Amino acid sequence: MTKSDATRASTALGDEHCIPLKGAEHALSPIEIEGLLGEIDSWTLADDRRAISREFKFADFHRCMAFVNAVAFIAHQEDHHPDMEVGYSRCQLRYSTHDVGGLSRNDFISAARVDRLQAT
């Protein structure tokens, strides 16, 4: 997949909205995870295959905090919240759907929406 193909796929995924999910039946299969992972840029799959993560780097604290606030706004809108680790000029995001015991489509939708922040 080329960078422009990945951007288009991420945009399409980023156009979706999260829906409340509960129960293991909503957890993605390994094949579904691999397919969706190819649609988001620079996200990695955790060793336990229950989360995706990405580190974002910034020129300074102000830009990092602006990003963190934008991610918080997305999380509030979608009611799907990442784990965040924030430093002076970096932010590590980790998505997992605790109510399904692993990854759901909501994690990939949220990642794609966050990726849009970097594209602007």
MOWO-V405949 format. One record per residue. N is the residue number from 1. RES is the residue in one letter. PHI is phi in degrees with one decimal (999 if undefined). PSI is psi in whole degrees, -180 to 180 (NA if undefined). Layout:
n & res & phi & psi
N & RES & PHI & PSI
N & RES & PHI & PSI
This chain:
n & res & phi & psi
1 & M & 999 & 129
2 & T & -76.9 & 166
3 & K & -58.0 & -41
4 & S & -68.4 & -35
5 & D & -63.6 & -44
6 & A & -63.4 & -40
7 & T & -63.2 & -43
8 & R & -63.6 & -44
9 & A & -64.7 & -44
10 & S & -62.1 & -39
11 & T & -63.1 & -45
12 & A & -62.7 & -45
13 & L & -63.4 & -39
14 & G & -69.9 & -13
15 & D & -81.8 & -16
16 & E & -78.0 & 165
17 & H & -121.0 & 149
18 & C & -70.2 & 146
19 & I & -125.2 & 146
20 & P & -61.6 & 132
21 & L & -132.6 & 137
22 & K & -139.8 & 138
23 & G & 105.4 & 145
24 & A & -61.6 & -22
25 & E & -65.3 & -15
26 & H & -93.6 & -5
27 & A & -70.0 & 140
28 & L & -74.8 & 148
29 & S & -78.2 & 162
30 & P & -55.2 & -38
31 & I & -67.2 & -43
32 & E & -63.8 & -41
33 & I & -61.1 & -48
34 & E & -60.8 & -41
35 & G & -63.2 & -45
36 & L & -72.1 & -33
37 & L & -61.2 & -32
38 & G & -71.2 & -12
39 & E & -95.4 & -7
40 & I & -120.3 & 146
41 & D & -92.7 & 128
42 & S & 69.6 & 15
43 & W & -91.5 & 145
44 & T & -118.6 & 151
45 & L & -90.0 & 132
46 & A & -64.1 & 155
47 & D & -56.3 & -35
48 & D & -83.4 & 0
49 & R & 61.2 & 25
50 & R & -111.3 & 4
51 & A & -157.4 & 158
52 & I & -120.8 & 150
53 & S & -146.1 & 161
54 & R & -156.0 & 142
55 & E & -104.5 & 134
56 & F & -113.0 & 138
57 & K & -118.9 & 146
58 & F & -134.4 & 164
59 & A & -72.5 & -28
60 & D & -160.7 & 176
61 & F & -62.2 & -43
62 & H & -58.1 & -47
63 & R & -66.5 & -37
64 & C & -63.1 & -45
65 & M & -68.1 & -34
66 & A & -62.5 & -43
67 & F & -62.7 & -48
68 & V & -57.3 & -44
69 & N & -65.3 & -38
70 & A & -65.5 & -41
71 & V & -63.5 & -41
72 & A & -61.5 & -38
73 & F & -64.9 & -45
74 & I & -60.1 & -46
75 & A & -60.0 & -41
76 & H & -65.4 & -45
77 & Q & -60.0 & -44
78 & E & -90.3 & -9
79 & D & 52.9 & 44
80 & H & -143.5 & 114
81 & H & -114.3 & 133
82 & P & -86.2 & 162
83 & D & -81.5 & 137
84 & M & -125.4 & 138
85 & E & -122.5 & 117
86 & V & -116.7 & 134
87 & G & -125.0 & -172
88 & Y & -54.5 & -47
89 & S & -134.1 & 27
90 & R & -149.6 & 155
91 & C & -142.7 & 124
92 & Q & -101.0 & 124
93 & L & -109.2 & 144
94 & R & -139.3 & 124
95 & Y & -111.4 & 137
96 & S & -157.8 & 148
97 & T & -102.4 & 99
98 & H & -60.2 & -34
99 & D & -70.8 & -11
100 & V & -114.0 & -4
101 & G & 76.3 & 27
102 & G & 170.3 & -145
103 & L & -92.2 & 140
104 & S & -126.6 & 172
105 & R & -59.6 & -30
106 & N & -56.9 & -36
107 & D & -64.0 & -41
108 & F & -74.9 & -36
109 & I & -61.1 & -47
110 & S & -63.3 & -43
111 & A & -61.1 & -43
112 & A & -64.5 & -37
113 & R & -67.4 & -39
114 & V & -66.3 & -40
115 & D & -57.3 & -33
116 & R & -61.7 & -31
117 & L & -61.9 & -36
118 & Q & -75.3 & -23
119 & A & -79.5 & -19
120 & T & -92.8 & NA
